[in-house]
Amino acid sequence: MIRAFRANAREHRASILVAALSSAFGVALLACTNVLGAYIAATDFGASTTAQIALSIVSGIFFVIAVYVGAIVTTNTFATIIAGRTRTIALLRLIGSSAHAQRRSVAGEGLTVGVIGAIAGGAGAAALSLLATRLLTATGVLPDVPYPVLTPSLLVPVVVVALTTWLASWIGSRRVLAVSPIQALGAAEERPVAAIRSRARIAVSLGLIVVGAALLLVGVLLGLRVFAGTPGLEGLGPYGVLVALPGGILSFTGIVLAAPLFLPVVLRLAGLLLGRGAASRLAAANATRNPERSSRTAIGLVIGVTLVTMFVVAAQSWLQMIRDAAREQPEAYAGVENVLTVVMVVFSVLVGFSAIIAAVGVVNSLALSVLQRARELGLLRALGFTGGQVRRMILAESVQITVAGVVTGLLLGSVYGWAGAQSLLGGIPGGGFVIPVLPWAYLGLVAGAGALLAVLASLAPTRRATRITPVAALAVE
């Protein structure tokens, strides 16, 4: 396990960073929840049991989201790594190694990555959380009361992240079982389209989306107290978000699983906007020629944009509901504005961790995708493509990924954010149904950041790939 990790350490730098960020997010989240709980208890609003319950629920939701995002990104990363190792795995299979042995080796690397990243990230976040609390107390931002920052519960994120990283690597390495020596030695790095568009994948993805959407709807209806007076459901109103959360996870998992079915079409449509040059047309065709590779690269950006958009829309919708309720019942919400401001600032910083996790996944997937296509790029150079044309083709593919990922992420994030806010606070006194609050300036910033990230992430690996001579690139194993 350690030997395999050392041999492939360079490939795992991004995965270690993802594990470290996921662990740091979880530790910082629990530490901040402890601090916020003590802060709220010291205010006039602290007597509200509802506030404490809402804080615990929201922090739990954010932790689940952080672990989920980390697992999805790690799974995606390991799937990309395996795609690049197909020929090496085939050679090992040819000399006697079994597929199960190779998969155990990859999963062992994942466990090592998870342990190293989780411990490093957790320790760093615990130290920074303690330091930040002391500084905020010393400067008067927080009242001088006892804050339980370091508690045994901080070990939970470290253990969970290590285990989920191992599980993600096991799931991501499942394609090792399908590698045949003859097929792989023929340089087939991606599965055929027919294998991706199987009936089983379509049925499972549709099932997850339908079940998840149904749970989301039920969670929103519970949050709005639609079932008030219904035996068995009347007391579940405050917990609508706990029904909506698994609904969101299931439906988004179905969307990720179905990504090779619909994202290549979106990518190709985006590619048609880039003109009719040879590089642009080839970039548009690549999206559907290799649907698994293109969707695997784009889904990282979809995750990042969805995550940030979801938080922004949820926060703005949440604030709108609180303000509407405060206008109708001002006596019930006295002093809540200051508490909400502190809570929103803290969670705005915390959600940045998950955005960074997704950003690392985007950069890593793009970089690995380009570097693993050395033979393909060498063939294009041998057929007459110049280095500039190859760079324009990769840039065009990055633009396609940006357009498809940002548009898809904005749509999904708006739906999930509104559903989360509505299921959590739709039934508060004076609250009710609100339309999604879309802060267009902020969403525009998210779109611009995603575009810049996708383009910049492709520059360095493209430059390295085009520096190789066509003959050397064609000889790459």
Buried (B, 14 or more C-beta within 10 A) or exposed (E): EEEBBEEBEEBBEBBBBBBBBBBBBBBBBBBBBBBBBBBBEBBEBBEBEEBBEBBEBBBBBBBBBBBBBBBBBBBBBBBBBBBBBBBEBBBBBEEEEEBEEBBBBBBBBBBBBBBBBBBBBBBBBBEBBBEBBEEBBEEEEBEEEEBEBBEEBBEBBBBBBBBBBBBBBBBBBBBBEEBEBEBBBEEBBBBEBEEBEEEEBEEBBBEBBEBBBBBBBBBBBBBBBBBEEEEEBEEBBBBBBBBBBBBBBBBBBBBBBBBBBBBBEBBBBBBEEBEEEBBBBBBBEBBBBBBBBBBBBBBBBBBBBBBBBBBBBBBBBBBBBBEBBBEEEEEEBEEBEEBBEBBBEBBEEBBBBBBBBBBBBBBBBBBBBBBBBBBBBBBBBEEEBEBEBBBBBBBBBBBBBBBBBBBBBBBBBBBBBBBBBBBBBBBBEBBBEBEBBBBEEBBEEBBEBBBEBBBEBBBBBBEEBBEBEBEEBBEBE
